[in-house]
């Protein structure tokens, strides 16, 4: 099981590479996304897109829109959406670092993060997003994500840890 709490490109790529590799070797993999880790699963949207700022108004699984505050939508609007818009944990250079990494990986024939996400989905990796994160970050699960994901709380995470052979946190 992998818990991805970071919304950075290099850590997300590592998480999906490990998940797809272990799944290919016959282990049932489960990935949990908390806080900014869920950004890699979000649909990429322009900063000027109304859907980026307001699609969370409808609610969805794990959401209580009645308790939302305006700052949630500011955070949502300024947040990095999509696998191709994540910063690097080191040497980000104002967004130039991820472009360099994507260029290098393309030239080497390596899969991009979005490819790794779809490969993981096709291989049967289970995706779960923390319920508190979904509500706090105003994520509309069916509308905002590029892959299907369950929404569960910390007690379900505990049960997954108990059943797992190992637990990796990134």
N, C-alpha and C positions, 0 to 999 in steps of 0.2 A: 504494500500500500504506500502511496506517495501523497504527502500533504504539500501543496504548493501555496505558500503565503506571499511569495515575491512576484511582483509584476514586471520583472526584468527579463529581457530576451534570452540572455545566456542561461539563466536558471530555469526558465520555462523549457528551453530546448533540451537541457539536461534531463529534466523531469520526464518529458515525452520520449526521449531516446531510451531512457531506462525502462519506462513503462512498456514501450513497444518491443524492446529487446526481451524483457522477461515474459511478456505475453506470448511472443514467438517461441519461447522455450517451454511453453505449456503451463506457466503459472497464471492464475486468474488475477489480473491487476485491477486495482481500484485507485482512482485519483480523487483527492479532495482538494477543493479550491476555497481559500479564505482570503478576505481582504482584497488586495490588489492582484493576487494570483488568478482571480477570475477574469482579469482583463484580457488574457490571451484567448479566452473562449468567446469574448464579445464580438459582435459584428462591427466591422470598421465603419465609422460614420464621420462625416465632415464636422468641423466645429460649428459650421453655419447651419447644419441640418437640424430642423426642429425635433426630429426623432431622437437625436443625441441628447437634447436637453429635456424633452418632455414625454418620451415614450413610457417612462416609469410611472406616469400618473394613473395608468389603468390598473396597476397592481400586478397580480400573477401569483404563482406558487411561492409561498413563504413571505409575502408582502402584506403589510398593513398600511395602505396609503393614507388612511385617516390620521395617522400619527406622524406623517412626513413633515419636515420643516424645509424652508427655502434653501438652506445651505446644502442639503442633500443634492439638490438639483444643480447647484453651483459646482460641487465636487464631481458630480456625474458629467457635467458639461466640460470640465477641464481635465477629466481623467483620460488616460491613454486607452483607446478602444482598438481592439483587434490585434492579431498576431503580428501584423506588419508595422505597428506603431509603438511597440514597446521599447523603452530605453535599455541601455546596457548598464550593468551594475558598476563597471569600471570603464573608463575611457569613453564616455558617452559623447563628448565633444558637441553638446547641443544638438544631438540627433544625427551627427555625421558618423559616429561609431557604429550604430546598427546598420546604416547603409553600407559601410565597409564590410561588416561581417556578412550581410546578405550577399554582397558582390562576391566575396571570397567563397562562400559556401556554394553559390550557383556555379562558379567557375570550376569548383572541385566536384561538381555533380552530387552534392549533398542535399538532402531534403530540407526545405524551408520549414519554419515552425508550423505554418498552416497545413503543410503536407503531413507533418508528424501528427498533428491533431486528427486529421481525417483518417490517417493510417491507424491510429490508436482506436478510433471509433469503429472502423471496419474490422479490426481484429478482435473487438469485443471488450475493450477496456471500459470499465464503468466510471462515469463522471458524476461527482456529487459536489454541490456547492453548499457551503454553510448557510443555514437559514438566517442567522443574525447578519451575516455579510450581505445577503440578498436584500434584506430589509433596510439595513443602514446605508448601503450603496445605491439604493433605488434601482435594483436590477429587475427588469421584467423578464423572467426566465424564458417563456416561449418566444418572445419577440426579440430579445437582445442577444441571444446566443447562436453561434454557428453550428453547434451540435446539441443534442438532447442531453440534459443533465437533471439528476434528481436534486431535490432540496431537502436537506436533513439537518437536524440539530446535533449538538455535542454528544448527546447520549448515543446516537447512532454511530458517531465517530468512534466512541469508546468501544462499542460492540464490534465495529470493524477491526479495531486494533487488537482486540482479544482474539479474533479469529485469524488474524494475519500472521504469516511467518516472520515478517519484519515490517518496520515502519520507517520511512525516510521522510524527513522534513526539509524542504528547501524554501 
